[in-house]
Amino acid sequence: MNDVSLQHTIPPVPLTTETHPWRRYVAIGDSFTEGIGDPDENSPGGHRGWADRVAEELGQSVDDFAYANLAIRGRLLQQIMDEQVAPALELKPDLITICAGGNDSLRRGADPDALAERFDAMVRILGTSGATIVVFTGPDIGNTPVLGSVRGRVAIYNENLRAVAQRHDAIVADMWALRDLQQPEMWAEDRLHFSAVGHHTIAAMVLDSLGVEHTLKPFEAKPAVAKSWRTARTEDLVWARTHLVPWVVRRIRHQSSGDGITAKRPAASPVFGGAMPPGHAISDS
């Protein structure tokens, strides 16, 4: 199976030419930005994710680059506004990424127009920092077995987000247009979060949206192996027992996967801890 290597290697010649204007990057959001689905014991919080990868690339060419990640899994849009916006502004960033509303959209009766109004208010507040702001559209989830039922709701929310971005001169990281995300390898075993390959692919898209050159190589999918009906149903049963049932139980009990979890990088600090920046590769395993 193809995967994004978690091994870090020192490039033979470190980059010294500054290739972008940002020095202080803060990421806010939910499990997507925290990096769930991309486990890495060497990363703060035990997950790496697209935001860490973006910060690693940005930090390669700027000596005093600093990065904070305030995202926490399970957070709803209003919780992100209440808990993360003020701390983000206190860090005085010049680059902010924000993805919020995905967990709200999964809830019955969610109103994408009302969500967009709150998102607009959040971007307006973040804009007072003068930072470059990047907002995310949701991915096209029509082919995913868990999320496909809310595809229309996500599409409406996306169009609202594009209008919000235009209104506030924000950059759109367009996951809906990133067709590679429809490949099975892009999704983690829980079928809700992105895999290491997915996070890697999204990080490259974000850097492209920022106009920053990077070292993240594209993923090349291998031909899919056909599964028997019995194998597919067995995998579905294992998934339901391992991931779906616990999710439903938390909903019934009004619990969140983020209960008791704190931000993995609450302070802006060097990405590499003073060490040389790592390289990134895609390998077959």
Backbone torsions as a table, in degrees:
resi	resn	phi	psi	omega
1	MET	NA	135.3	176.7
2	ASN	-69.3	144.0	178.1
3	ASP	-153.9	161.7	176.2
4	VAL	-88.4	120.9	-178.4
5	SER	-61.2	135.1	176.1
6	LEU	-93.3	1.1	179.2
7	GLN	-80.0	133.5	179.4
8	HIS	-101.5	132.2	178.4
9	THR	-124.4	148.6	-179.8
10	ILE	-80.9	123.7	178.7
11	PRO	-65.9	147.4	-177.0
12	PRO	-63.2	-32.2	179.4
13	VAL	-131.9	108.8	-178.9
14	PRO	-66.1	146.1	178.4
15	LEU	-71.8	136.5	-179.8
16	THR	-123.9	-17.5	-179.1
17	THR	-83.5	125.2	179.6
18	GLU	-69.8	125.6	-174.7
19	THR	-113.6	3.0	179.4
20	HIS	-155.7	163.2	-173.4
21	PRO	-92.2	-0.7	-170.0
22	TRP	-92.3	141.5	-178.6
23	ARG	-123.3	-17.7	-173.0
24	ARG	-144.4	105.6	-173.6
25	TYR	-109.8	129.8	176.4
26	VAL	-125.0	128.0	178.1
27	ALA	-108.8	132.3	176.7
28	ILE	-128.6	154.6	-179.6
29	GLY	152.2	-147.7	-175.5
30	ASP	-118.5	-148.0	-174.9
31	SER	-61.2	-32.2	178.8
32	PHE	-57.5	-46.4	-178.6
33	THR	-81.1	-27.2	175.6
34	GLU	-65.3	-30.2	177.7
35	GLY	105.7	16.9	-179.8
36	ILE	-61.0	139.3	-174.8
37	GLY	100.8	-11.1	-178.1
38	ASP	-127.1	68.7	-176.1
39	PRO	-66.0	140.3	179.0
40	ASP	-156.6	109.4	-176.5
41	GLU	-65.8	-17.3	179.7
42	ASN	-88.8	-4.8	-179.6
43	SER	-99.1	148.3	176.2
44	PRO	-55.4	133.9	-179.4
45	GLY	79.6	-5.3	177.4
46	GLY	83.1	7.0	178.3
47	HIS	-136.3	144.0	-178.9
48	ARG	-97.6	-80.9	172.8
49	GLY	86.4	172.2	-175.6
50	TRP	-64.7	-39.1	-176.4
51	ALA	-65.6	-40.6	175.8
52	ASP	-61.4	-42.2	-179.8
53	ARG	-63.9	-41.8	176.9
54	VAL	-61.2	-45.6	-179.9
55	ALA	-62.3	-39.4	178.4
56	GLU	-60.6	-42.9	179.3
57	GLU	-68.0	-44.2	179.8
58	LEU	-64.4	-33.9	-177.6
59	GLY	-75.9	-12.6	-178.3
60	GLN	-68.4	-28.0	-172.9
61	SER	-113.2	6.3	-179.7
62	VAL	-130.2	118.8	-174.7
63	ASP	-64.7	-38.1	-174.7
64	ASP	-103.3	27.2	-178.2
65	PHE	-70.7	138.5	178.6
66	ALA	-133.6	151.3	-171.9
67	TYR	-142.2	135.7	173.6
68	ALA	-129.7	145.7	177.4
69	ASN	-130.9	109.6	-176.0
70	LEU	-97.8	0.2	-174.4
71	ALA	-66.9	144.6	178.4
72	ILE	-136.9	131.7	-178.5
73	ARG	-54.9	146.6	174.7
74	GLY	80.8	-4.5	-175.0
75	ARG	-73.0	136.3	173.0
76	LEU	-85.4	167.6	-175.7
77	LEU	-57.6	-46.2	-178.6
78	GLN	-64.4	-36.4	177.3
79	GLN	-64.9	-38.9	177.6
80	ILE	-63.6	-42.1	177.3
81	MET	-60.8	-46.3	-174.5
82	ASP	-72.1	-34.9	-169.9
83	GLU	-102.7	-26.0	-169.1
84	GLN	-115.3	-24.7	-174.6
85	VAL	-65.7	-50.7	-178.8
86	ALA	-61.9	-48.2	176.4
87	PRO	-59.1	-35.1	178.5
88	ALA	-63.7	-44.6	-179.8
89	LEU	-65.8	-34.1	179.0
90	GLU	-64.0	-24.4	179.6
91	LEU	-80.9	-4.5	176.7
92	LYS	52.9	58.1	-179.9
93	PRO	-78.3	157.5	168.9
94	ASP	-112.0	0.4	173.6
95	LEU	-144.0	127.1	179.4
96	ILE	-129.9	132.2	169.4
97	THR	-111.7	139.5	-178.5
98	ILE	-138.4	123.5	171.9
99	CYS	-129.9	119.0	-176.4
100	ALA	-152.6	152.2	178.7
101	GLY	107.8	-12.1	-179.0
102	GLY	-63.8	-44.5	179.5
103	ASN	-67.5	-35.0	176.5
104	ASP	-62.9	-40.9	-175.4
105	SER	-64.3	-24.0	179.6
106	LEU	-77.2	-14.5	-176.1
107	ARG	-84.2	140.4	-179.4
108	ARG	-59.5	133.6	177.6
109	GLY	82.5	6.7	179.6
110	ALA	-60.7	137.1	-178.7
111	ASP	-106.4	106.2	-176.6
112	PRO	-63.7	-27.2	178.3
113	ASP	-72.2	-43.4	178.1
114	ALA	-65.9	-39.3	177.4
115	LEU	-61.4	-40.9	-178.8
116	ALA	-65.1	-34.1	177.9
117	GLU	-63.9	-41.1	177.7
118	ARG	-69.6	-37.7	177.7
119	PHE	-62.7	-40.9	178.4
120	ASP	-59.0	-44.0	179.3
121	ALA	-62.7	-38.2	179.7
122	MET	-66.7	-44.3	179.2
123	VAL	-64.6	-37.2	178.0
124	ARG	-61.1	-42.2	178.5
125	ILE	-66.7	-45.7	179.5
126	LEU	-62.4	-31.2	-179.3
127	GLY	-66.3	-18.6	178.2
128	THR	-66.3	-15.4	179.3
129	SER	-75.8	-17.7	-174.5
130	GLY	78.8	3.3	-178.1
131	ALA	-76.0	155.1	167.7
132	THR	-68.7	131.2	-177.8
133	ILE	-115.8	132.9	177.0
134	VAL	-115.3	126.4	177.1
135	VAL	-116.5	153.2	-174.7
136	PHE	-113.0	135.0	164.3
137	THR	-81.5	157.6	175.3
138	GLY	-77.0	154.7	179.5
139	PRO	-73.8	160.1	174.8
140	ASP	-76.9	106.9	-171.2
141	ILE	-103.7	19.7	-176.3
142	GLY	-60.8	-28.7	-177.8
143	ASN	-96.0	2.1	-178.2
144	THR	-91.9	135.1	-174.4
145	PRO	-68.5	-26.4	-175.7
146	VAL	-88.7	-41.7	-168.4
147	LEU	-103.3	-8.0	-173.0
148	GLY	-57.0	-28.3	-175.9
149	SER	-68.8	-18.9	-179.1
150	VAL	-106.9	17.6	-177.2
151	ARG	-57.5	-45.5	-179.2
152	GLY	-61.8	-40.3	179.0
153	ARG	-63.1	-41.9	178.8
154	VAL	-64.3	-40.1	-179.3
155	ALA	-62.4	-42.4	178.4
156	ILE	-64.9	-44.0	179.2
157	TYR	-60.6	-40.6	179.9
158	ASN	-59.7	-44.7	-179.8
159	GLU	-63.0	-37.9	175.1
160	ASN	-63.6	-40.1	-179.2
161	LEU	-66.3	-35.9	176.8
162	ARG	-61.9	-40.2	178.0
163	ALA	-66.1	-39.7	177.4
164	VAL	-61.8	-45.0	-179.7
165	ALA	-61.5	-42.9	179.4
166	GLN	-64.6	-39.6	-178.7
167	ARG	-63.9	-34.8	-174.4
168	HIS	-110.3	12.7	177.5
169	ASP	57.4	42.0	178.3
170	ALA	-95.8	160.3	177.2
171	ILE	-91.0	137.3	178.6
172	VAL	-99.4	121.1	169.6
173	ALA	-93.0	104.0	-165.0
174	ASP	-92.7	89.5	178.1
175	MET	-72.1	-29.1	178.9
176	TRP	-59.8	-37.2	-179.0
177	ALA	-81.9	-8.5	-177.7
178	LEU	-85.0	87.2	-172.2
179	ARG	-66.6	-20.8	178.1
180	ASP	-59.3	-25.3	-177.5
181	LEU	-69.0	-6.8	177.0
182	GLN	-84.4	-6.4	177.3
183	GLN	-75.9	138.7	-178.4
184	PRO	-56.0	-32.7	-177.5
185	GLU	-65.5	-16.8	-177.9
186	MET	-77.3	-11.5	-173.7
187	TRP	-111.1	144.6	179.0
188	ALA	-75.4	174.2	-177.1
189	GLU	-62.8	-26.1	-179.2
190	ASP	-78.1	-5.8	177.4
191	ARG	62.5	16.2	180.0
192	LEU	-121.2	-33.9	-179.6
193	HIS	-110.0	165.4	179.0
194	PHE	-83.0	150.2	176.1
195	SER	-80.4	-179.6	175.3
196	ALA	-58.4	-40.1	178.2
197	VAL	-64.1	-42.2	178.6
198	GLY	-62.9	-45.8	178.5
199	HIS	-62.1	-40.5	177.8
200	HIS	-60.5	-45.9	-178.9
201	THR	-64.5	-40.7	178.7
202	ILE	-66.9	-39.9	178.6
203	ALA	-59.2	-43.1	178.8
204	ALA	-62.3	-40.7	178.5
205	MET	-63.3	-40.7	178.9
206	VAL	-63.3	-44.6	179.1
207	LEU	-64.1	-38.0	175.2
208	ASP	-63.1	-40.3	179.7
209	SER	-64.2	-31.6	178.3
210	LEU	-82.7	-9.2	-178.3
211	GLY	74.9	29.5	-177.2
212	VAL	-106.4	129.2	174.1
213	GLU	-67.9	145.6	-176.1
214	HIS	-150.4	173.6	-176.4
215	THR	-106.3	8.4	-176.3
216	LEU	-78.6	114.5	-177.6
217	LYS	-82.6	147.1	179.6
218	PRO	-68.9	149.3	177.7
219	PHE	-80.7	135.4	177.3
220	GLU	-113.3	111.4	-176.8
221	ALA	-74.2	143.3	173.0
222	LYS	-87.1	157.1	177.9
223	PRO	-55.6	136.3	-178.1
224	ALA	-67.0	142.2	177.4
225	VAL	-95.6	124.2	-178.4
226	ALA	-65.6	138.2	178.8
227	LYS	-109.2	146.6	175.7
228	SER	-72.5	160.1	178.4
229	TRP	-58.1	-42.2	-178.3
230	ARG	-63.3	-43.3	-179.9
231	THR	-63.7	-44.3	-179.5
232	ALA	-62.1	-43.6	-179.2
233	ARG	-68.1	-36.4	177.6
234	THR	-63.2	-42.6	178.1
235	GLU	-64.2	-37.4	178.1
236	ASP	-63.4	-41.5	-179.7
237	LEU	-66.0	-41.6	178.3
238	VAL	-63.6	-43.3	177.9
239	TRP	-60.9	-45.4	-178.3
240	ALA	-61.2	-44.0	-178.6
241	ARG	-68.8	-37.7	-173.8
242	THR	-84.2	-36.1	-171.5
243	HIS	-119.8	-45.4	-174.9
244	LEU	-69.8	-48.5	-177.8
245	VAL	-60.0	-46.8	177.3
246	PRO	-60.0	-35.9	178.6
247	TRP	-64.8	-44.8	179.3
248	VAL	-63.6	-42.2	-179.9
249	VAL	-61.4	-41.9	177.9
250	ARG	-62.1	-41.1	179.4
251	ARG	-61.9	-44.2	-179.8
252	ILE	-62.8	-37.6	-177.7
253	ARG	-88.5	3.3	-178.3
254	HIS	56.7	40.9	176.6
255	GLN	-106.4	164.0	179.1
256	SER	-130.3	147.4	175.3
257	SER	-62.7	-18.1	-179.1
258	GLY	-93.5	2.1	178.6
259	ASP	-60.1	126.6	179.3
260	GLY	80.8	-0.7	-179.6
261	ILE	-93.1	138.8	175.9
262	THR	-114.3	164.2	-178.8
263	ALA	-59.2	139.3	-175.5
264	LYS	-77.9	-24.4	177.8
265	ARG	-138.3	75.1	-174.0
266	PRO	-71.7	-18.8	-179.8
267	ALA	-116.4	145.9	176.8
268	ALA	-73.8	122.5	-177.3
269	SER	-147.0	165.2	178.5
270	PRO	-57.1	141.1	-176.9
271	VAL	-66.8	-38.4	-172.3
272	PHE	-103.0	8.8	178.4
273	GLY	62.0	28.5	179.2
274	GLY	90.4	-6.8	-179.7
275	ALA	-86.7	171.3	176.3
276	MET	-64.2	147.9	179.2
277	PRO	-68.7	143.5	177.6
278	PRO	-78.8	157.2	170.3
279	GLY	-93.2	173.1	-178.3
280	HIS	-136.1	138.6	-179.6
281	ALA	-140.6	160.8	172.1
282	ILE	-112.0	128.7	-177.5
283	SER	-129.9	160.3	174.9
284	ASP	-94.2	138.9	177.2
285	SER	-141.9	NA	NA
